[in-house]
Amino acid sequence: MTVTAQMVKELRDSTGAGMMDAKKALTETNGDMEAAVDWLRTKGLAKAAKKADRVAAEGLVGVAVDNGRGVAVEINSETDFVAKNADFQALVREVARVALTVGDSVEVVRASDLNGKTVEEVIQEAIARIGENMTFRRLHVLEGDTVVSYVHNAAAAGMGKIGVLVALKGDATKAEEIGKQFAMHIAATSPLALSEAHLDPAVLERELAVQTAKALEENASSAKPKPEAVIQNNIIPGRMKRFLAENTLLGQAFVINPDVTVEQAAKDAGVEITGYARVAVGEGIEKKSEDFAAEVAKMVQG
């Protein structure tokens, strides 16, 4: 497979690797972007990259909570300008309200009533009125004894670029108080899962493969190699333990008090986190981009 300049740029942007390293990684992996990231990490040339760091789209996430049920809806627009439009914000607010009442899926909410019309009809009318394409793309529902919501980079009440829901068990007043702090923590750290038990086994398997290859390669090039038993029984497990501490919510150091984990902070408050959701605008959407020279050339060509 031919490795293009755009592929190299994308890999560099997502990993921070140098141009020649990125090109070599893509060449070695036959252009497979995910494998190239792993190749760079094995060589110690890149940090773990999350796909969310390589995607972008405009719009808003709206959240709503009532009586132990919370929803987060994502509605996309073509430009950030429209996301600041009061008409668009009212649409996000109304869709979240409907979802809170009836929605368990995007399809169900689209077909539900909103002021005498279906939600989908209301969205189509907004497209015609505002003059920009919009998509009701995602819905996340979370239920629990207490559900707390938070929006980061709020554009208006209950909506912003990142929406977080946290479900907790325990005293409702305490859960509300510390739940907001946990939600802010989640917005900042973007954990992969609640705990190791909730992590996708494929993610763990991939990380173990990367850390094993990296440890063995580092040991092979070391002036004082360690016995293989030390690598297998100490170094690799230690690195996996650190990975879990950095990427699972309960294992992370609590941003409000880094001396304790989120799990310990919850125990100290007399509550238990039973679930969470973090929805950021544009996750999973690759936005087409062109370099400035290509854009100018296209304009000149008419």
N, C-alpha and C positions, 0 to 999 in steps of 0.2 A: 504494500500500500504506500502511495506517495505521501510523504509528510509535508504539509503545507505550512506557510508562514503563519496563517491564522490558527492552525492547530498548536504550533509552538507558542504563540502569544497566549492562547487560552490556557495552556498548561502552566506557563510562567505566571499568569495572573492568579491561578488557583493554588499554586504551590510556593511561589516566591523563588523558584529555582532560576539559575542563570540560563541564558539563551542556548548555549551549546549543550548544557546538561539536559535541558528540556528536549532539544532536538534528538539527542542520543537516546533518551528514554523512549521517545516515540518510535524511533527507528528500531530499538531493541524489542519493542512490544508490538510491532507491526501496526502502529497507529491507534492502538487500544488506549483510550484516555485514562480509564480507571486503572488498567494495568501499569500504565506509565507513571501514575501517581505512586503506586506501590513500589515500582522500580526505584524511583527517586527517594522514597522513604527508606528503602532497604540500604541505599547508598549513603543515607544520612544527609540528603540534599533537599529534603522538603519535610514540612510538618504535615500531620494528618489534615486532609482537606475535606470539608463537608460540601456536598453538592449545593447546599443552599447558598454557599459563598459564590457560586458561579452562575447564579440565575438572577433575573430581575424582571419586574413587571410593575405596573402602576395600579392604583386603586386603594381600597381600604378593607380592613378587617373590622367587623362590628361584633360586639359581645353583648350578651344579655343574660341575666341570672334571675331566677325566681324559685323559691321554695325547694332548694336542693337540686335544681336543674339549671345547667348553663349551656349556652350555645355560642359558637364563634362562626361567623359567616365571612367568606371572602368574596368580594365583588370587584372585578378588575375593570380598569378603564385604560384607554390608550395612553393618556398623559397624566402627569401628576397635577396639572392645572385643573383638570376635571375633578380629581379627588378632593380639591379644595372648594368645589362648587357646592353651595348650600342645597341645591336640588338633588345632587348625587348623594350627599350625606343623608338627606331625608330618606332617600331610597334605601340606603344601607341600614338605617335605623328601623325602617318599617319591615324590611325583610328579616332582620334579626328578631323583631317582635313576633312575626308570624312563625318563624322557626322555633322560637321558644315554646310556642303553644302547640304546634302540630308536627314539627319536623323531625324526622329521623334520617332523612336523606335529602339531597339536593332535588331529586326528582319529585319527591312528595311536596316539598316547599314550593317548587315551581308551579305545581298544579293547584296549590292552595289559594283560598280567597284572600284578597287584599283590597278592601273597599269596593267590593262588587265585581272585581276582575281577578283573574289569576295573577300570581306573582310574575309569571313569564310575560303576560300581556303588559303589566305595568313596566317591566324592564324594557320591553320593545318600544313602548311609548316614550320612555325616558331617552332611549337611543335616538329616536326621531326628533325629540325636543332639544336635546343637548348637542346632537350632531357628532357623537363619537361612539364607537362600538363599546359595549359593556358585556361582561360575562359573570353570571353567578356561578362561581367555580367550585367552591368547597363549603362544606358544613361539618362542624365537629360538635358532637353532643357529649356532655359529661354530667353524670349524676352522682350524688353522694349525700351524706347527712348534711354537710355544709359545702356549698360551692362558692368560691370567690373568683372575681374577675379582675383583670388589669389590662390596660392598653398602654403601649409605649409609643412615643411620638404621636400623642393624641392630636387629631385634627378637630375633634369635637367630642363631647361627652359620649363615652362608650364606643369610640372607634378610633383607629390609628393604624400605623404600619405593622405593629405586632400586637396580637391579642393572646392573652393567657387565661386559662381556666385552671383552678386547683380544687380538687375534692378532698375533704378531710372528715375524719371521725373524731368525736370528743366534744367537749364543751363548746357550744355554738359561739359564745362571745369570744373565747380565746381563739377559736378557729378563724373567726373573722379577722381578728387583730393580726395574728401571725401569718394567716393565709395570704394577706396582701403582700407581706414581705417575701413569702415564698414565691408568689407570682412574679414579683419584680426580679427575684433571683433567677427564675426560669427564663424570663425575657432576656436577661443579660448573658446567661451561660449556655442556653439552648442544649440541654442534656439530650442524649439519644434515647434514654428510657428511664423509667422509674427506678429500677434496680437491675442487677445482673439477671435475675429470673425473667425480666421483661425484655431483655435485649434480643434482637434477632440473632439466632445461632450463626447465621451466615456472616454477620458482622464480627462476631467473636472469632470465628474460624479464620476470616481474612486477616484480622489483627494479629492473631497468633502466628500465622504464616509470615507476616511482615516482620514481626519482632524476632521470630526464630531465625529467619534469614539474615536480618541485620546483626543480631548478636553473634552468629557464627562467622559472618564476614569480618566483623570488627575483631573477633578473637583471632581469626586466621592472619590478620595483618598486624596484630599486636607484637611488640618486641618481647613481651612476657605472656604468652598464651596461658589461659586458665584451663584446668581439666574440663572435659566435656560435661562431667557430672555437675560441676559448678554452674556451667551455662544452662543446662537443662533444669536443674533443681532450684537454682537461686536467681540467676539473672533474668531468665525469661519469665518465670512466675512473678518476679518483682515488677517487671515492666507491665505485665498484664494487670497486676493489682493497681498500678498507677493509672492505667488506661480506664479501668472501671471506676476509680475514684474521680477521674476527671470527666467521665461521660455519663454516669448514672446520677440521677437527681439525689437520691438518698446518700450516695457516697461522696458527693461534692462538698467542698468546704463552703460553708454558708457565707454569702457575700456580706451579710450584716455583721457576722462574727466569725471570721475565718478560723478561729481556734476550735470550732466544732463543726461537725458535718451537718447537713440538712436533716438527716435522720435523727441525730442527737438533739438538734434544736427543737424538732417536733416533739420528741419525748420530754424534753425539759419543759415544754409548754403544755404537756398533757394532751397532745393531739397526735393523730396518725394521718399521714398523707396516703390516700387510697388511689389517686389518679391525677393526671394533669393533661393539659393540651396546650401546645404553643403553635400558633398559626401566624406566619409572617407573609406579608404580601409578596407574591411572585415566586414562592418556592416551587421549583419544578418547571418553571416556564423559562425557556431560553429566549432571550430577547435578541433579535437580529441586530447586529452592529456592523458598521463599515468604518474603515479608517477615513480620516479627513480627506486625503488625496483622492480616494475612490469616490467619495461623496461629491467632491468638486468636479471630478471627471464625468460623473453621471449627469450632473447639472449642465455642464458644457455641451454634452451630447444631446441634451434636450429630452 
